[in-house]
Every structure is written in C-alpha cells, then in structure tokens.
Amino acid sequence: MPEIIVYAAEGRSAEQKKSLMKDLTDAMVKNFGVPAEVVTVQIVEAPKANKAKGGIPFSER
C-alpha cells in the first residue's frame, strides 16, 4: 500500500492538485506494478507565510 506525500506552499487550484495526484498515482502503478486503488496521495499545504526559501517567506515572493 504505497503512500506519496507532497509538501507544498498553498496556492494551487483544486484542478491542479487533482491532476498531480492522478499523475503520481499513474507513475506508482507503472513503476511499482500496483493497482491504482492501493495508492494514497496526500498534499500537505503550508501557508505561504509559514514557508521560506533562501530566508525569504513565500508570502513575500
């Protein structure tokens, strides 16, 4: 029962997240040889003020 966890700053649309989850599921099916029904994908979103890159919060980018 493979599980994929994606950490990201908030701001993607529901459609973008759905598409990503489908693509990740398809990749797991193809490469691990498991049925799609057993693949779990979770997107963990952080508020942009709580995530930084290079010391600059995403909310300031």
N, C-alpha and C positions, 0 to 999 in steps of 0.2 A: 504494500500500500504506500506508494511514493507520495511525498508531500513537497511542494515547492513553495517557498516563502519569498516574497518580493518586498523589499523595503524601499519606499519612495516618498518624496515630498508630495504633499497634497496638490491637487490642481488638474488631474486628468479627468476627462469625462467618463461617464459610465460606459459609453460605447468603446472608448479606448481601452479601458480596463477589461471589458468583456473580450475584446479582440486579443489582448495579450494573454488572458487566461486560456483562451481557445488554442492559441499558437503554442503556448507552453505545454498544454495537455497533449497536443498532437506530437510535439517533439519527444515527450516522455513515452508515448505509445510507440513511436517509430524506433527510438533508441534503446528503450528498456524492454520492449516487447510485452507491455502490459495493456489490459483493456482500459479504455478511457474512463470507465465507471469507477476505477480504483484510484485515479489520480486526483489529489486535492491540491488546489492552488489558492494561496491566500495573499492578498495585497495588504500590507501594513503601511498606512499613510501617516506621516508626521506633519503637523502644522509647519508651514514654511518658516515661522519664527523660531521653531524648535530644531531646525536642521541647518547646518552651515557647511560650507566648503571653502577651504582656504581662509577660515576665520571670518567669512562674510555670510551672515544668515541669508537663506534663500529669499526671505521676505524683502531683502534689500538689493536683490539682483534684478 
